Amino acid sequence: MSRALAAVLGGAAALGLAAWAPGAWAAPAYVVNEINVSDPARFKTYADQVPDTLKPFGGEYVVRGGTPEGMAGPAPAQRVVILRFPSRDQAKGWRASAAYQKILPIREASSTSTVFLVDGVAP
Protein backbone atom coordinates (compact mmCIF):
# COMPACT_ATOMS: atom_id res chain seq x y z
CA MET A 1 0.00 0.00 0.00
CA SER A 2 1.33 3.43 -0.86
CA ARG A 3 2.02 5.95 1.90
CA ALA A 4 -0.55 8.33 0.39
CA LEU A 5 -3.28 5.68 0.44
CA ALA A 6 -2.30 4.67 3.97
CA ALA A 7 -2.55 8.31 5.05
CA VAL A 8 -6.00 8.69 3.49
CA LEU A 9 -7.27 5.48 5.06
CA GLY A 10 -5.75 6.39 8.39
CA GLY A 11 -7.40 9.81 8.22
CA ALA A 12 -10.75 8.23 7.42
CA ALA A 13 -10.40 5.86 10.37
CA ALA A 14 -9.48 8.78 12.63
CA LEU A 15 -12.66 10.56 11.52
CA GLY A 16 -14.72 7.48 12.36
CA LEU A 17 -15.54 6.72 8.73
CA ALA A 18 -16.03 3.16 7.54
CA ALA A 19 -12.89 1.37 6.48
CA TRP A 20 -12.41 1.23 2.74
CA ALA A 21 -13.05 -2.04 0.97
CA PRO A 22 -13.71 -2.70 -2.72
CA GLY A 23 -17.35 -1.82 -3.40
CA ALA A 24 -17.80 -0.16 0.00
CA TRP A 25 -18.43 3.21 -1.62
CA ALA A 26 -20.74 2.24 -4.45
CA ALA A 27 -22.19 4.89 -6.71
CA PRO A 28 -25.74 5.87 -5.88
CA ALA A 29 -28.45 5.30 -8.47
CA TYR A 30 -31.17 7.73 -9.45
CA VAL A 31 -34.64 6.96 -10.76
CA VAL A 32 -35.74 9.92 -12.87
CA ASN A 33 -39.45 10.35 -13.55
CA GLU A 34 -40.95 12.82 -16.01
CA ILE A 35 -44.69 12.77 -15.32
CA ASN A 36 -47.80 14.31 -16.87
CA VAL A 37 -50.71 13.89 -14.48
CA SER A 38 -54.17 13.42 -16.01
CA ASP A 39 -56.16 12.72 -12.81
CA PRO A 40 -54.65 14.70 -9.90
CA ALA A 41 -56.93 13.28 -7.18
CA ARG A 42 -56.19 9.69 -8.15
CA PHE A 43 -52.49 10.40 -8.64
CA LYS A 44 -52.34 11.81 -5.10
CA THR A 45 -53.47 8.45 -3.70
CA TYR A 46 -50.45 6.89 -5.44
CA ALA A 47 -48.02 9.65 -4.40
CA ASP A 48 -49.09 9.41 -0.75
CA GLN A 49 -48.17 5.71 -0.67
CA VAL A 50 -44.76 5.87 -2.38
CA PRO A 51 -42.63 6.97 0.62
CA ASP A 52 -43.32 3.78 2.58
CA THR A 53 -42.25 1.66 -0.41
CA LEU A 54 -38.90 3.47 -0.61
CA LYS A 55 -37.76 2.92 2.98
CA PRO A 56 -36.81 -0.79 2.77
CA PHE A 57 -34.53 -0.02 -0.20
CA GLY A 58 -32.86 3.09 1.22
CA GLY A 59 -34.64 5.27 -1.32
CA GLU A 60 -35.27 8.95 -0.81
CA TYR A 61 -36.62 11.91 -2.73
CA VAL A 62 -34.12 14.33 -4.25
CA VAL A 63 -36.73 16.20 -6.31
CA ARG A 64 -40.48 15.84 -5.85
CA GLY A 65 -42.51 18.03 -8.14
CA GLY A 66 -41.53 21.65 -8.21
CA THR A 67 -41.80 23.72 -11.35
CA PRO A 68 -39.70 22.29 -14.19
CA GLU A 69 -38.22 24.98 -16.41
CA GLY A 70 -36.87 24.11 -19.83
CA MET A 71 -33.40 25.40 -20.58
CA ALA A 72 -32.79 23.64 -23.91
CA GLY A 73 -34.63 21.10 -26.05
CA PRO A 74 -38.25 19.98 -25.66
CA ALA A 75 -40.33 21.31 -22.80
CA PRO A 76 -40.13 19.21 -19.63
CA ALA A 77 -43.05 17.21 -18.28
CA GLN A 78 -45.34 19.00 -15.84
CA ARG A 79 -43.85 17.07 -12.91
CA VAL A 80 -40.34 15.76 -12.30
CA VAL A 81 -39.47 13.33 -9.51
CA ILE A 82 -35.96 12.09 -8.81
CA LEU A 83 -35.30 9.31 -6.32
CA ARG A 84 -31.87 8.39 -4.96
CA PHE A 85 -30.95 4.85 -3.91
CA PRO A 86 -27.69 3.54 -2.46
CA SER A 87 -27.19 1.33 -5.52
CA ARG A 88 -28.63 0.34 -8.88
CA ASP A 89 -29.65 -3.04 -7.44
CA GLN A 90 -31.62 -1.37 -4.64
CA ALA A 91 -33.38 0.89 -7.14
CA LYS A 92 -34.34 -2.10 -9.27
CA GLY A 93 -35.41 -4.02 -6.17
CA TRP A 94 -37.72 -1.18 -5.16
CA ARG A 95 -39.27 -0.98 -8.62
CA ALA A 96 -39.92 -4.74 -8.66
CA SER A 97 -41.11 -4.96 -5.04
CA ALA A 98 -44.60 -6.21 -4.24
CA ALA A 99 -45.36 -3.02 -2.31
CA TYR A 100 -44.54 -0.77 -5.27
CA GLN A 101 -46.14 -3.04 -7.86
CA LYS A 102 -49.34 -2.90 -5.81
CA ILE A 103 -49.66 0.89 -6.23
CA LEU A 104 -48.14 1.25 -9.71
CA PRO A 105 -51.51 0.68 -11.49
CA ILE A 106 -52.83 3.83 -9.78
CA ARG A 107 -49.99 5.83 -11.28
CA GLU A 108 -50.46 4.27 -14.70
CA ALA A 109 -54.19 5.07 -14.67
CA SER A 110 -53.72 8.68 -13.56
CA SER A 111 -50.64 9.79 -15.51
CA THR A 112 -48.25 9.16 -18.36
CA SER A 113 -44.55 9.10 -17.71
CA THR A 114 -41.03 8.42 -18.84
CA VAL A 115 -38.95 6.70 -16.17
CA PHE A 116 -35.26 5.88 -16.35
CA LEU A 117 -32.42 4.74 -14.12
CA VAL A 118 -29.03 6.46 -14.09
CA ASP A 119 -25.87 5.93 -12.06
CA GLY A 120 -24.58 8.69 -9.84
CA VAL A 121 -20.98 9.43 -8.98
CA ALA A 122 -19.35 7.43 -6.20
CA PRO A 123 -18.34 9.58 -3.22
N, C-alpha and C positions, 0 to 999 in steps of 0.2 A: 504494500500500500504506500502511495506517495505521502510525503510529509504534508502537502497541501490538503489532500483528502483526509488524512488523519486529523488535521487541525479543524477542518470543517465538521467532521463527525464528532470530534471531541467538544466543539462549541455547541453543537446541537444537543449533545448529551447534557452539557452543563446547563442549557436552557430548559431541560426537561422535555425535549422533543423526542419522539419515537426514534429508535435506532434505525438507520437506513438498511434496507434489504431490497434486493431486486423486486420490483413490482409494488413496494410499499407505498410509493407516491404515484399512484396511477393517475392518469389524466381523467378529469371529470367528463361526463357526457351531458349533452344538452338536448332536450326534446323541444323543438321549435314548432309552434302551432300558429298558423295564419287562419283565422276563423271569421266567417261571415254568418252571423246569427239571424235566423229567419223567424224564430219563435222565442223571444226573450224570456217569457215566464217559464216555459219548459226547459230552456237552456239553463236557467238559474237552478233548477232542481238537480241538474247534472253537476254544475259548478260547485254547488254547496257540498256535494259528496266526494269530490276529488281529493281534498286534503287528507282525509283518512286513508285513502288508497296509496298515497305517496309515502307515508311514514315508515312502513315496513321495509322500504327499499332505499331509505335515506334521501328521498326526493324532496325538493323544495322549490318554491316559486322564486324566479329571478325577475320576471316580468309577468304581470297579470292584468291585462287590459291596457289601460292608458289610452293615449291618443296617438296612433301611429301617424307619422308624417313622412311622406315620400321625399327622398332627397335625390334619387336618380332612378330611372326605369319605371315600370308599371306602378300604379298606385298600390299601397299596401292594403291588406284586408282590414275590415273594420275593427278587428280585435287581434292582438298578438299576445301569446302566452309562451313564456320560455321557462322550462323546468330544468333544474340541475340535479344530476345524480352523481354519486361517487364514481361510477364506472358505467361503461356501455352495457355490460351484462346486467347491472341493476336496473338500468333504464328499460332494457328489453324485458326483464322479469316483471317490472311494474306493468308494462303495456299488456303482457300476456296473462297477468294475474286474474284469478277468478273475481276478485273484488272490483277491478277496473272493467273487466269484460261485462260484468253485470250492469254497470251504468253507461257503458259506451253506446248502446242503442238510443239512449235519451239524447246524447250529443248528436248522433247521426240523424235523428229525426228532427232536430231543432236547429241544425246548422250545416254548412258545408265547410270543408277545411282542407288545408294542405298541412301535413305533419311530417317532419323529418328529424333524423337523429344526427348529431354532429359531435365530434370529439373536441374537448377543450384542451387547454395547455396544462401539462403537469406542473405542479408547483415547484 
